Amino acid sequence: MKPDLRSRPADDELAEVVAYHEGDMEAAIGTLLEDIRHLRRQLALAEGAMGRGMARGWRPSYDRD
């Protein structure tokens, strides 16, 4: 049976985030939530600066589909 290689990078990233926070899962989650808020603000700014014709009517989505 082949191992599922698609899940390995996510597992590695998770381990790195937890290690960075010295095993404190609440701190790791807090940092990730702050990153999400920051990226949403950046997306809103980009959307405001982007002309309608620039992306042929495409609008960014703030949530997963």
LINVENSUL-V147013 format. One record per residue. PHI is phi in degrees with one decimal (999 if undefined). NEAR is the number of other ideal C-beta (glycine too) atoms within 12 Angstrom. D_FIRST is the distance of its C-alpha to the first C-alpha in whole Angstrom. Layout:
# LINVENSUL-V147013
phi;near;d_first
PHI;NEAR;D_FIRST
PHI;NEAR;D_FIRST
This chain:
# LINVENSUL-V147013
phi;near;d_first
999;3;0
-80.3;5;4
-72.1;8;7
-81.2;10;9
-75.1;10;12
-68.2;10;15
-83.1;11;15
-63.4;12;16
-60.2;12;19
-64.4;13;21
-63.0;15;20
-64.7;14;21
-63.5;15;24
-60.6;18;25
-61.6;15;25
-65.4;15;27
-64.0;22;30
-66.4;20;30
-64.4;15;30
-59.2;16;33
-94.3;18;35
54.0;11;35
83.9;12;32
-82.7;14;35
-65.2;16;33
-64.3;13;36
-66.2;17;37
-63.1;22;34
-64.8;16;34
-58.7;15;37
-64.1;19;37
-64.7;21;34
-66.1;14;36
-62.4;14;39
-61.4;15;37
-61.8;17;36
-60.7;15;40
-61.2;14;41
-66.7;16;39
-65.1;18;40
-63.8;15;44
-63.2;16;43
-65.2;19;41
-63.9;16;45
-64.5;13;47
-63.9;18;45
-63.2;19;45
-66.7;13;49
-84.7;13;50
-86.3;17;48
-73.8;13;50
-61.2;12;49
-77.5;8;49
-60.5;13;47
-119.8;13;44
52.9;9;45
88.1;10;45
-66.2;13;42
-122.6;16;42
-67.2;20;39
-109.2;10;38
-88.8;16;38
-123.5;8;35
-70.6;5;32
-89.8;5;31
